[in-house]
Amino acid sequence: MRSILIVLDSLGIGGAPDADRYGDWGADTLGHVFAHTPELALPALFSLGLGEVLAGGRLGPGIMASHARMRLASPGNDSTSGHWEMAGVILKQPFTIYDKLPPQLVEAMEAEAKVSFLGKDGRMENPGALWKEHATTGRPMLSLPPGESAIEITAHEALMPRPRLYEIARVVRRLADTHRISRVIAQPLAGKPDAYTAARGRHEYPVVPPRTVLNAISEAGLVVEGVGKIPELFARSGVTHGHATRSNAEAMEIIDRLWERTHDGLVFANPADLDRHGHARDMAAYARALAEFDAWLGTFLPKLASEDLLIITADHGNDPAFRGAAHTREELPLLAHYDGKTGPLGTRETLADIAATLASFFHLKETWPTGKPFLDFKTPKPRQFRMKKHGA
């Protein structure tokens, strides 16, 4: 019994009822991608019902999956809130997203970590100048990833050893708790001052979530394979194995390998290139990455058995045509492939319906307390294993 949950990071589909509260009225990530790149074709996603989700009704025969629109019940636009909710945790208060770090927080960070930061407010308004000063002084740099409840600390690996960078990040993590900041990121750098690049050794220090459906699945003796950002977003809680990735292509290769060897459990994957292109407001790159994922999905669908469960969704929007560089509050697609079931599933009021569905699919002892399952599942039958003949 196996399931795969793929989060297309930032693939919003517009129309969140509360978008105006976030200044996001009019944002429509996928709608604007299609409007700017009308030649874009997504045959695999449309075969699962994406066209029906966008059109609000049935367009024609040949759809292979159930489909719906989903809304975030948790406040906020950040990745942590979205992923936690689909794992069954609905937040009452949003994580803090700063445009500028409070001076008192920076002062406490510097005092406890015994360090003096560059870019103290985190805005990185002139990164070139900061990089050159870093090359001269070796002082680490602070930045605030747009639209995320996060603090990133960067330093060139030749100027600051990784253990020292990680030590600073752990101090910052402790202080960030009181400000409800969900993630602290330590990112080593490589290259020259005018062209720094991310080096290996990135490490995140996230808030540990309350108990999620991932814990319930792993406690039942099933594997939970986290691909991409998943282990970091959940502080590895409930994740039995983590697989870091640097690109969508790498994530898809890992998914293929895991699917071949996974017999019981969940593969939970986040291909994150779309989100990066959304922050950069790079419409062409966003469309290319989406087309590349769809091409891969077309090769993956034939590998699904009738009793396998595939869920594809998103965690928030990030409209490349929208103002600024932050996430956008949008409704999200839900595509669910299982046992030939098809048809609309309405508008789901919380992403926690995914957690309830996974609990039902894996026939866990407990009914998940938040969300409602959107599919009914067969009672599992014992697996039949065919013995190989000796010498075969």
N, C-alpha and C positions, 0 to 999 in steps of 0.2 A: 504494500500500500504506500504509494508515494504521491507527493504533490509538489508543484513548483509555483512560487509566488514571485512574479517579476514586477518591480516598481520602475516604470519609465519616469525617472526623476524629472519633475517639472512639467509633465505633459497635461496641463490644464486644458479644459474644453469650454471655458467661459461661463458666465451666467451665475456665479455664486450669489445667492440672495443678499448676503451681508457684505458684498464687495465694497460698497461705498464707505463702510466703516473703516476700511483699510486704505482708502484712497485708490481703489483698484477698479472702480466702475468702468466698464468698457474693455478690460483686459480679456483676451481670448487667445491663449497661446496657439492651440492647434488651428483654430479658425484663421488667424492671421498668417500662420505658416503657409496654409493652403492658398490664401489670398495673394501672398507675395511670390509663391512658387507653384503656379497652377499646374505645372507639368509633374508635380510630385504624385507618385502612385504608391499606395500601401496595400497591395492585394492580400497579403497574409492577415494583417490587422482587420481589413474590411471583411475577410471571410469569417472572422470571429464576431462580427457585428459592430465594428466601430462606426461604419456608415449609418447604421440604425441609431446608434447613440447620438451622433451628431445631428441627424435629421429629426429625431424625436419620434420615429415610427419605423415600420417595416418597409424597406425599399424593394425587396424581392426575395426570391428563393435562393437556396444555396448557402445560407448562414449556418456555421457549424457550432455555434456556442450560444450561451445565454449572455445577456448584456444589459447594462444599466448605467445611469449616472449616479455619482456618489458625492456626498457633501461632508465636509469636515464638521464635526460637532465641537472639537476643541478650538479654542481661540488661537490665532497666530497663523503664520505662513511658513514656518521653518520645517526643515526635514525631520527633526526629532519628533515634533508634535505629530506630523503625519504618519510616520512609521510606528510610533508608539500606539497611535489610535488604531491602525490596522492590526496591531498585535493585541488589542483589547483594552488599552488604557486611554480614557478620555480625560484630558486635562481640564481643570476648572479655571486655572490662571495661566496666562501665556508665559512662555519663557521671554526673558528680556532681550530685545534687539537694540543695541546702542548704535547711534550714528557717531557718537563721540564718547570715549570712556570718561567717567567721572574722575576728576583729579584725585579725590581721596582714595579711590580704588587703586589707581596707578601708584600713588605714594605708598600704600600698604604693600602692594606687590613688590615694589623696589626694596622696601625696608626688609621684608621677610626673606626675599630671594637674594638679597645683597647684590643688586645689579642696578644699572642705570640704563633704561630703555631709550631707543630712538623711536621717533614717531609716537610720543607719549599718549596722544589722544586716540590713536588707532586709525586715523583717517588716511594716512599715506598719500597726502596731497601732492608731494613731489618725490616719488619713489627713487628716481635717478639720483637725487641729492642724498637721500638717506642711504642708498646702496654704497655710494662713494664714501660717506662718513663711516659706514659700517666697515668698509675695507680698511680704513685708517685706524679706527678705534676698537673694532671687534665687539662693540656693544650690540646686543640683539635688538631686533626691530619688532614693533607691535603693529598689527593690522586687524581690521574688522571685516571678515568676509561679508559682502553685501547680502542683506536679507536673511542672514543667519544669526542665531543666538550663539555667537562664538567669538573667541579671541584667538588669534594666530600669532605665534612667536617664531620668528625665523632668524637663522644665523648660518653663515657659511661654515661648512664642516671643517675647513682648514683654520678657521679663526676661533671656533668654539667647539670643543669635543661634544659629541652627542650626549654622553652621560650628563654633562653640565646643562645642556639645553633641556633634557628631560627633567632634570631636577628643578629647574626654574618653572617648567610647565606644571609640575606637581604642586608647587607652592601656589601658583596662580589658580589651579583648579580648586584648591581648598578655599581661597578667598572668593572665587567666583560663585560659590554655592550661595552665599548670602545675597547675591544680586540676581539669582535665578538665571544664570548664564548656562546654557546646556552643554557647550563643548569648549574645551581648550585644546589647541592644536600646536604641536611642536613640529616644525618643518625645517630640516636641514637644507642648505642651499649648496649649489655647485656653480662652476663657471666664473666669468669675470665680472667685475663690479657693474659694467654697463650692460651686462646680459646674463644676470643670474638665472639659474634654472632650478627647479625642485630636484633635490637629490633623494636617493633611497633613505629610508629610515624615518619617514613621517610617522608620527604617533599621536593618537587622540586620547584625551582624558575626558570622557563624557560623564554626565550625570547617570547614576545607576537607576534604571526604571523600577517602578513597582512590579509585582509579579505579572507576567504576560503569558499569552498562550504559548509562546516559545518555551517558557519554563515547563508548562504543563505537557507539551509534546515531548521534550527531552526527558522529563521525569517518568514518562511512560516507556522509556527505553528506546525511543526513536531518535534518529540523528536529526539535527538541525544544521544544515550547511549554509553559512552566511557568506555571500559573495559581494565584493565591493565594500560599500560603506556599512553594511549591515552589522558586523561585529562591533564597530565603533559606536554606532547609533544606540546600541543596546548594552554598551559596556560589557559585551560578551555574555551577558546574563541570558541563559537559555540557549545560547549558541554553542553547539558541541565542536564545530570546526569552522575556522575563518579562512577566507581566501581573498587577500588584498588584490586589487586590480588598478591598473593605470589608464585603462581605456575601455570603451565598449567592446572592442574586438577581443581584448583579453578576457573580459567578463564572459563573453559568449563562448569562447574556447573552454573556459573553466566549467561553464554550465554543461556543455556537451560531455566533458569527461566525467563530471559528477553524475549526470543522468545515466550514463552507462553502468555505473557501479552502485547506484543507490537503489535498494529494493524496498526499504521501509523508511519513511521519514520525509522531511521537508527540505527543499532547496529554496532559499530566500535570497533573491538577487536584486541588486540595484546597479544597473548600468548608468553611470552618472554623466556621460558626455553631454547629453541634452541640457542638463542644468548649467554646465560650464558655458555652453554656447548661449544659453538664455541670459546669463549674467553679462556676457560680453556683448549682448544685443547683436549677435551675428546670425542673421536670418538664414543665410546660405548654408553655413556650417550646421545649423540646427536641422535644416531640411535634409542635408546629406546624411547626418547621423541617424535620423529617423528612417530614411530609406535603407541604410545599411542594416539597421536592426530588423526591419521588415523582411529584407532578403534572407537574413539568418533565420528568422522565425519560420519562413516558408520551408526551410530545411529541417527545422526542429519539430514541427507539427506531426509529420509522419512517424516520429519516434514515440508518440504518446499512445499508450494502450487505452482501451475504453474505460478501464477502471482508474486511470490516472486523472488527477485534477490539476489543471492549469488555470491560474488566475493572473491576469494582467491588469494593473491599475497605475496610479500615480500618487504622489504625496502632496503636491501643491502645483501652482502654475509658475511660469517664468517667461512671460511674453516678450519675444525679441523685438516686437514692434511697439512696446509700451515705454513710457518715460522712465527714467532712472535705470537702476541696475539690480533691483531687488525682486524677490519672489512676488507673485500675484495671487490673490485670493480668488480661486475659481472652483467650479465643479470639476469632477474627475471621472475618467472612464472606468468602467468595470467590464471585463470580458472574462467569462468562466467557461472552460471547455471540460465537459465530463459526460461520458456515457451517452453521447448523442443528444443530450438535452439542449434545446434551443429556445429562443424567445426572449421577450423583454422581462426584466426584473424590476421595472419601475425606477423610482428615484430613491436611493438609499440615504437615510438621514445621518448615518455615521459610518466611517471606515471600520468601526469595530464589528460590523457585520462580517468582515473577512475573518476575524478571530473566531466568531461564533461558528462560521462555516467550517473552518479548519478543525475546531474541536469536534464538530459533528462528523466530519469526514474521517478523522482518525479514531472515532468511537471512544473518545476519552471518557473516563468515569464521571467527570464533572461537566455539567452544562455551563458554557462560558457565560458569566453574569452580565456582560455588556454586549449589545448587538444582537441581531437575529440572523440565523442561517438563511442563505438565499437559495440553497439547493437541498434536495433530499438525497440520501445516499443508501446504497445497498448494504445489507449485512455482509461483512467480509467473509469470503470463503477461504479455507486453507489453501495455501499455494501448492501446486503440483510440480514437483521437480522430477525431470526425466533423467534417469541414470545413464551415463555414457557407457557404451560397451568397452570392455577392456581392450586397449590397443587402438581405440578410435582417435 
